[in-house]
């Protein structure tokens, strides 16, 4: 778990330098194209203290927060010529390039990690020596405590029994009658339909909230206002907590093999989380697209969405989601797991209590929590730059809270968790959410802008044009290079080269596989040779030829 | 590093460093742990054999189900008693810097209970028994496990694993290096 936390926090922390750091005084930095390192500093107009804002979070009227550093809408546009140094700081381009940079860095980090995982998997060839691995690498030689050793013995015993039981069940399943099989299939189909219905209902609920209830908020009652503002985030987070529990109970009825059960539950939970964020994004998209009136993005005084910077609005929603998620998880730890431990300890004779028992530390669920926070961070940073910093702090706090609950409240999972196999699976989940976020942000970039792109608020001007403007002011040679990169010829040739490289590596892999099977054959033949020679020696000894 | 430094000459430390996978500092640390087991005997003669039951008391080995096999394998006198050099050898093989093939070789010797350079089904039975601790697998489960392992690993169908077959299987195992490790 720690490894997964570290490798997911690490891409996040790698991204941290590219997030927008605050500086109170003027810093003379010149952001050049050539540097691929993602250090970009944004020069603030004023010198407000951001920490104060976050501390006064709950009592703030939301409108005031719109004008702070938190959201994209605040950052000033185009160039800032300051002091006597005649240096330009191109804000919009900085935004775009920083976003591109952190996406690229994260992508490279993830691909590297997955490549290592894939190499380990591929190394085992077509077969994975399951039983040998469990027996010969089963005992962890670095254990030194009695309790841990006893637990390990128990784990190994259960693992072996379960594996043998699974193998027997598999045989039994294959020998089942047609009638029973079709009954099970029918049951599975029903449950799949039920889960899809639950997912659709959740999506519809979110859509309803954003589209129908939000615009109906009343300005005068501050508390109701606050609650309604947070309604989408609360709804999504509540769904994220309740629905996976339902999924876990339901999958037991479907009679899958145990490891498939886990995978299917995780798959459904992942889909739920991504779908809820996607529905939120799409609904927001439809809400902020106004029909005919040209929006004035000058002064964001009023908080009705159509009069304000849409990036700020989206940033706010995501920010609220992040905060609510954080509080809910911490609250669950303290208000659900801790009392559970206390009740189990105090009333341990009561049968029901003993049946429920202490909380087991569920690794997949916690990893999914982290993947979810990371997804929100990726989407959110473009709209609300400080989400990156908030997410890093959130991860730190998560880590220590989870460590506390693990040591004090939970018992270890009774099922052995093979980190080597599953971390690859979770990384691919992370990659999927990454691709979705990149697509969402790319779509957002291609639209009209606000905030740093404030000049371009007329209909025909898009965010990306700031980039192209900058390119056209560069010297001829570099401009020609960029134009060439943007042309079709370049992409087609890159595609062809990549396909050739892939084909080459596939051919190498196939050849290596053939070599591997040949060597295995040689190994078995060597054994047979040895046996043959031994028997010959025995015969010779018996016959008395050798003394 | 006061007391440790005076026990070994520089040459000895150099030799140890070359022959094991430790740095000088780690070697002295190992010596400190070894000497702590029976200070008077070590002070008298640093090459004394310490009996097996004392070695097995160190926390790193105390809960290990294979501790007696480990002592047997690394004992230069083949009776389970370890000198300091045997102990150093043992810790070096289990350290993080030891290469995989060295670990595989010693793992084979540890799991080969009867010492005939083959892991037979009796050896396997003992291994699995020790792994499951107090709860024993029922007889037919045990047989099934042994059959499965031989089915996966035994390429020449002689109902035992030679070193080559063992190495072939273990080197593909992703968990082996992480689990075959003792830190002092």
Interface residues (C-beta under 8 A of the other chain):
Chain A: X120 X123 X124 X125 X127 X128 X129 X130 X131 X132 X133 X135 X136 X137 X138 X139 X140 X141 X142 X143 X144 X145 X146 X148 X149 X150 X153 X154 X156 X157 X160 X161 X164 X167 X418 X420 X520 X523 X524 X525 X526 X527 X528 X530 X531
Chain B: X59 X60 X62 X63 X64 X65 X66 X94 X107 X111 X124 X127 X128 X131 X132 X133 X134 X135 X137 X141 X144 X145 X148 X149 X152 X153 X155 X156 X157 X158 X162 X164 X165 X166 X168 X169 X170 X172 X173 X174 X175 X176 X178 X179 X180 X181 X182 X183
